[in-house]
Amino acid sequence: MKRAVPYLVTLWLLWLGGGASTAHQERPNIVIIVADDLGWNDVSFHGSNQIPTPNIDALAYDGIILNRHYVPPLCTPSRASLMTGKHPMNIGMQDHVIISDEPWGLGLDQKLMPQYFREAGYRTHLVGKWHLGFFRRAYTPTYRGFDSHFGYLGPYIDYWDHSLQMNETSARGLDMRRNTAVNYDANGTYATDLFNDEAVRLIDSHNRSKPLFLVLTHLAPHTGNEDDPLQAPADEIAKFDYIQDPKRRTLAAMVSRIDTGVGRIYRSLERRRMLNNTIILFYADNGAPTLGIHANSGSNYPLRGQKYSPWEGAVRGAALIWSPLLPRKRVVSEQWIHVSDWLPTLGHAAGIQSIPAGGPIDGQNQWLTLQSASVDGRTVVMHNVDRRYGYRSYMKQGWKYINGTTARGIYDGWLGQLSDQDDQIPEEDYFAQLLNDSFIGSSILLSEEQVREIRQNATLRCAEDVQAIPCEPLVKPCLFNVVEDPCERVNLADEYPELLKDLQSDVERFKRDALAPRNQPSDSRSDPALHNNTWTWWQDEMDEQQHMAPYILYLAAAIEILLILIVLWCGHRYCTRSRTKTEPKDAKLANK
């Protein structure tokens, strides 16, 4: 026995060392996929058979459908919240979006998600859209924690030539880069395919000695430039010939290409044997814009409103999380989650201890919430206090306060209601596609019975027999119980005046504590015509030109002096040679 003790101790120490090493190596891979301007009703796991999304749906049914996932109502604030784990109001990113000719961005005083993960040993990659500022290099992805970036810096681009026409006064400029270098080679490749290819390439080439942090932020289904806003390959559009509306048909093709990429990413992780230690998060950055600027025919129905409005259709987005690391699966979660929660939540899953806790409207660690239905999620969601239109939108314990709206109320209705069943595939075709070997549902081994039950629970229904009580937010504040009335039809402000005052008081407090918006007016020096027809960090380039200006003047002066000296030297040589030629003649004359 005494002889055995040293061997047992040695084995125990080896086990401890091996365990520590494994713990370090087994930080989960994180893959975040963001769809731009995707509507609640533009994925099929919410019950619609119009746009089948079999790969996305398979992850949703096998993972957790996040049926109360909240996001800011616009692109830039939504991305800023994901990257910082803070509410946009607390970092000055709450008002509108960054237009490419505006010199501002997400503050350099903010530590971003990829910086935390890179410090923890992750390889960090961004593919696709940035939209958090690029007027100076310091604001761009590879200066803010990403090891690599392949994609575009501004709000949107043409799907084929990757140019951006910002407004009528600026030139059309290329906005596609690999890290900081302009990328010309990708011209002619459909943007969604381009980004899917890059994501798969990064997974296929990933060194598994380090964990992977990959953020894929799609252009789709956001519109491209105004001269050709809805773009998709013709063969993809043809698959949806049963959809009568040609714009909606093109949108379906745009979403379908995202779905194809989700399947490819899953297969790549599976092939590399990384899947069992991966967390996949898929969500929409905000609701779809059915009407108005950048309208893409998306549908948030039966939710009220659309992108850039105070209503649920703007801020309650399609979302799912899938991972073998989560014991809870094949469920629909009604727990409240905000996009700012993902930094502390995924950071906790990765064992990152350095992420600070924020205030009540900032990010909260929801890892336990995801593991158990009995754990409450957050109880407060601040949608926004918008200074441009002056609207306020806020939720507390299921009660929602709205005061004011956008676009004179044009977006305040229930938009994007789908037409009759002729515009949708039959139910049996949907299930046949979902479980087909071509899609990942076949690998996940879902049964049709399971899917029907989960899908039923994920489908949002609003009672038709409810007596509506109108809300006129431009006249006076409104109050809704969004648990019982998710479609915001019954305004209870008059019935619960004290509750209305309580929520109004919260909003005013958060508004007082908010940072001033960072927005800046446009700068004409950003015009791509001044920068080789590309969108670039124009203020850095202007500074470099100004820095070089004195040296250029010195050089010009030196060249001018040199030319004068050359002219003088040549003149001197000419005169000397002329004098030499005349001297012998003069001598001969003198001798005569």
Order of alpha helices (4+ residues) and beta strands (2+ residues): alpha-beta-alpha-beta-beta-alpha-alpha-beta-beta-beta-beta-beta-beta-alpha-beta-alpha-alpha-beta-alpha-beta-beta-beta-beta-alpha-alpha-beta-beta-beta-alpha-alpha-alpha-beta-alpha-alpha
